[in-house]
């Protein structure tokens, strides 16, 4: 008894016809007939009888169909599970908010250089939505704002603490300042980025603490667009210091007092057994990315 014979039998049951079953299966009619004949010979039972030009299951055939459907469902489940395992051993799904993605690009590029056979699949969203995606196993690792985790099935480790700076182009009135207050920032046009909810809230909290209101005149979901607006002088914007300093046309100005942002990496406890995820975590530790 082979799986293909069971699939052919199931389709004949559905169509009540060997000819129609063969058409749906895109195989020859003799191949289907042979599969049914081989099953009947193996069990020494008749599985079908002919009635009004249709094939109808015998009592034995009806019982066999119930068992076949259960077996084929189980076979599909095993195939799906093995496919997921295979993917987990060749691909890592990493979730990052837009700002953190920009910060961690060098890390991801270095990992790809050292492990070119492991595919990195990047997923985007804010920190809260990515934490949810991790719980639902839609991603394998989340690199998000350091809000901590109250989930018993989640492991977490601190990554880096990065400074948030006010960034402007080199012709901006504040370009020569070494530090700047939120009061000064509030006098100028500001561009914010959507999809980085916690990053945005961190900055708004500082504005609120300093009793001033930002002049947000631009909003975009694309980090590239935000960078171009800052470079053009249309607005200033907040970036991580390493991100701003990679751009020669931008000036990174520390806030007074400085503002820092905690970033952490999360993964599900039961996923550490997968080789690719273990490899990525060890890589992060080796390169001093996690603390």
matplotlib code that plots the C-alpha trace (Angstrom):
import matplotlib.pyplot as plt

x = [0.0, 1.5, 0.5, -0.1, -2.5, -4.4, -4.6, -5.9, -8.5, -9.7, -10.1, -12.1, -14.4, -14.9, -15.6, -17.3, -15.5, -12.0, -12.0, -12.8, -10.4, -7.6, -8.5, -8.3, -5.1, -3.6, -2.5, -3.6, -6.8, -4.9, -2.6, -5.7, -7.3, -4.1, -3.8, -7.4, -6.8, -3.6, -5.4, -8.2, -5.7, -3.7, -6.7, -8.6, -11.7, -13.8, -13.7, -16.2, -19.3, -20.8, -24.3, -26.0, -22.6, -21.0, -18.6, -20.1, -18.2, -18.8, -19.2, -15.5, -14.7, -16.5, -14.5, -11.3, -12.1, -12.4, -9.0, -7.5, -8.6, -7.2, -3.9, -3.6, -4.4, -1.6, 0.7, 0.0, 0.6, 3.9, 4.9, 3.9, 5.8, 8.9, 8.7, 8.6, 11.6, 13.5, 12.8, 13.9, 17.2, 17.8, 16.1, 15.7, 12.7, 13.8, 11.4, 12.7, 11.1, 12.3, 14.7, 16.3, 16.6, 18.7, 20.9, 21.4, 22.1, 25.9, 25.2, 22.9, 25.3, 28.2, 26.1, 25.3, 29.0, 29.9, 26.9, 25.9, 23.8, 21.4, 18.7, 17.6, 13.9, 13.2, 9.8, 8.8, 6.4, 6.5, 7.9, 4.5, 3.3, 6.6, 6.3, 2.9, 4.3, 6.9, 4.3, 2.3, 5.5, 5.3, 8.9, 11.8, 13.7, 12.5, 15.0, 12.9, 12.8, 13.7, 10.3, 11.0, 9.0, 6.4, 5.9, 7.1, 7.9, 10.2, 14.0, 15.4, 18.8, 19.9, 21.7, 23.0, 22.1, 22.1, 21.9, 19.1, 20.4, 18.8, 20.0, 20.1, 21.9, 25.2, 23.5, 20.9, 21.0, 21.8, 24.5, 27.3, 25.8, 27.4, 24.3, 20.7, 17.6, 14.1, 13.1, 15.4, 14.3, 10.6, 11.3, 12.1, 10.2, 10.4, 9.9, 8.8, 8.7, 5.6, 5.9, 8.4, 5.9, 8.1, 10.9, 8.4, 6.9, 10.4, 11.0, 7.5, 8.0, 11.2, 9.3, 6.6, 9.1, 10.7, 7.3, 7.4, 5.6, 7.3, 6.6, 5.9, 5.3, 6.3, 5.4, 6.5, 6.6, 9.9, 13.3, 14.8, 12.2, 12.9, 16.7, 16.1, 13.9, 16.6, 19.3, 17.3, 16.9, 13.1, 13.2, 15.3, 14.7, 15.7, 17.9, 20.2, 23.7, 25.4, 22.7, 23.2, 27.0, 26.9, 25.5, 28.3, 25.6, 24.1, 25.2, 24.3, 23.6, 23.3, 20.3, 20.9, 20.8, 21.5, 18.7, 19.4, 17.3, 17.5, 17.3, 16.8, 16.6, 13.8, 13.1, 10.9, 12.5, 11.6, 13.3, 16.8, 17.0, 16.9, 20.4, 20.0, 18.5, 21.2, 23.8, 22.5, 22.4, 25.9, 27.0, 25.5, 27.3, 30.6, 30.5, 29.5, 26.1, 24.3, 25.0]
y = [0.0, 3.3, 6.9, 7.5, 4.6, 6.0, 9.5, 7.9, 5.9, 9.0, 10.9, 8.1, 8.2, 11.9, 11.7, 8.3, 7.8, 6.6, 8.7, 12.0, 11.1, 10.6, 14.0, 15.8, 14.1, 14.8, 11.2, 8.4, 6.4, 3.1, 4.3, 5.0, 1.7, -0.2, 1.5, 0.5, -3.0, -3.4, -2.2, -4.7, -7.5, -6.6, -6.9, -9.5, -7.3, -5.3, -1.6, -0.4, -1.7, -0.1, 1.5, 3.6, 4.2, 5.4, 3.7, 3.3, 2.2, -1.2, -1.6, -2.5, 0.4, 2.8, 1.7, 1.9, 5.4, 6.6, 5.1, 6.5, 10.1, 9.9, 8.5, 11.2, 14.0, 12.7, 12.4, 16.1, 17.2, 15.4, 16.9, 20.4, 19.9, 18.7, 21.6, 24.1, 22.3, 22.5, 26.2, 26.8, 25.1, 27.3, 30.6, 33.0, 35.3, 38.4, 41.2, 44.8, 48.2, 50.6, 52.5, 49.5, 47.8, 50.8, 50.4, 46.7, 46.5, 46.1, 43.2, 41.4, 42.0, 40.5, 37.5, 36.9, 37.2, 34.5, 32.3, 32.8, 29.6, 30.9, 33.2, 36.2, 37.1, 40.5, 41.4, 45.0, 46.5, 48.3, 46.7, 45.6, 44.0, 42.2, 40.8, 39.5, 38.0, 36.2, 34.6, 33.5, 32.0, 34.2, 35.3, 33.5, 36.5, 40.0, 42.8, 45.5, 48.3, 47.2, 46.9, 43.6, 40.4, 39.0, 35.8, 32.6, 31.0, 33.8, 34.3, 37.8, 39.4, 43.1, 44.2, 47.7, 51.1, 53.6, 57.4, 59.2, 62.4, 65.3, 65.2, 68.0, 68.8, 70.8, 74.1, 73.9, 76.8, 74.3, 72.4, 73.8, 73.1, 70.3, 69.9, 71.0, 71.4, 70.2, 73.8, 74.6, 71.6, 72.6, 75.8, 74.0, 71.7, 68.0, 64.8, 61.7, 58.1, 55.9, 52.3, 53.0, 53.6, 53.2, 55.3, 58.1, 57.8, 58.1, 61.4, 62.8, 62.0, 64.2, 67.0, 66.7, 66.6, 69.8, 71.5, 72.1, 70.8, 69.5, 71.1, 67.9, 68.9, 65.7, 62.1, 59.0, 55.3, 55.1, 55.7, 56.6, 59.4, 60.7, 60.8, 62.6, 65.2, 65.8, 66.0, 68.5, 70.8, 70.5, 69.3, 68.0, 64.5, 62.1, 59.1, 56.7, 58.1, 55.3, 55.7, 59.5, 59.2, 56.8, 59.7, 62.3, 64.9, 64.8, 66.3, 64.4, 66.6, 65.2, 66.3, 68.1, 65.9, 62.9, 60.5, 56.8, 53.9, 50.2, 47.5, 43.8, 40.5, 38.0, 34.4, 31.6, 29.1, 26.1, 27.5, 27.5, 23.8, 24.9, 25.1, 28.4, 30.3, 29.0, 30.0, 33.6, 33.9, 32.7, 35.0, 38.0, 37.0, 36.4, 39.9, 41.6, 42.6, 41.1, 41.7]
z = [0.0, -1.2, -0.6, -4.3, -4.4, -1.4, -3.1, -6.3, -4.3, -2.5, -5.7, -7.3, -4.3, -4.7, -8.5, -8.5, -11.8, -12.7, -15.8, -13.9, -11.2, -13.7, -15.3, -11.9, -11.0, -14.4, -14.9, -17.2, -16.7, -16.7, -13.9, -11.7, -12.6, -11.8, -8.4, -7.4, -8.7, -6.7, -3.5, -4.0, -4.7, -1.7, 0.7, -1.4, -1.2, -3.6, -2.8, -5.5, -7.3, -10.4, -10.1, -12.8, -14.6, -11.3, -9.0, -5.5, -2.5, -1.0, 2.8, 2.9, 0.6, 2.9, 5.9, 3.9, 2.9, 6.5, 7.2, 4.0, 4.8, 8.2, 6.9, 4.2, 6.6, 8.9, 5.9, 5.0, 8.6, 8.7, 5.3, 6.5, 9.8, 8.0, 5.6, 8.5, 10.2, 6.9, 6.6, 10.2, 9.3, 6.3, 7.1, 10.1, 10.2, 12.1, 13.1, 13.4, 13.7, 10.9, 13.1, 14.7, 11.3, 10.1, 13.3, 12.9, 9.1, 9.7, 12.1, 9.6, 6.8, 8.8, 9.7, 6.0, 5.2, 7.7, 7.1, 3.4, 3.3, 5.9, 4.4, 6.5, 6.1, 7.5, 8.9, 9.8, 12.4, 15.7, 18.8, 20.2, 16.9, 16.6, 20.1, 19.2, 15.9, 17.9, 20.2, 17.1, 15.7, 12.6, 13.3, 15.0, 16.6, 17.5, 17.9, 19.6, 22.1, 25.6, 27.2, 28.9, 28.5, 30.8, 28.7, 30.4, 27.0, 25.9, 26.3, 26.2, 26.3, 26.3, 23.2, 23.0, 24.5, 21.6, 21.9, 20.2, 18.5, 16.7, 13.1, 10.6, 7.4, 7.4, 6.4, 9.2, 11.8, 14.6, 12.6, 14.7, 18.1, 20.2, 22.3, 21.9, 24.2, 23.3, 23.6, 20.7, 18.7, 19.1, 17.2, 14.0, 11.6, 12.5, 10.6, 12.4, 11.3, 11.6, 12.6, 15.4, 18.2, 21.2, 19.6, 19.0, 22.5, 24.0, 22.2, 23.0, 26.7, 26.6, 24.9, 27.6, 30.4, 29.1, 28.7, 25.0, 21.9, 18.8, 15.4, 13.5, 9.9, 8.2, 8.9, 6.8, 7.2, 5.2, 6.9, 3.5, 3.0, 6.5, 5.8, 2.5, 4.1, 6.7, 4.1, 2.0, 5.0, 5.0, 8.6, 11.4, 12.8, 15.5, 14.6, 16.4, 16.5, 14.5, 11.8, 11.6, 11.6, 8.6, 6.5, 5.6, 4.8, 8.3, 11.7, 14.8, 17.8, 21.4, 23.5, 26.8, 28.8, 26.4, 25.6, 25.3, 24.0, 25.1, 22.5, 23.2, 21.4, 22.0, 21.0, 22.1, 24.5, 22.4, 19.3, 20.7, 19.5, 15.9, 14.5, 12.6, 15.5, 17.9, 15.3, 15.1, 18.9, 19.3, 16.5, 18.4, 21.6, 19.8, 18.3, 21.5, 20.3, 23.3, 27.0]

ax = plt.figure().add_subplot(projection="3d")
ax.plot(x, y, z, "-o")
ax.set_aspect("equal")
plt.show()
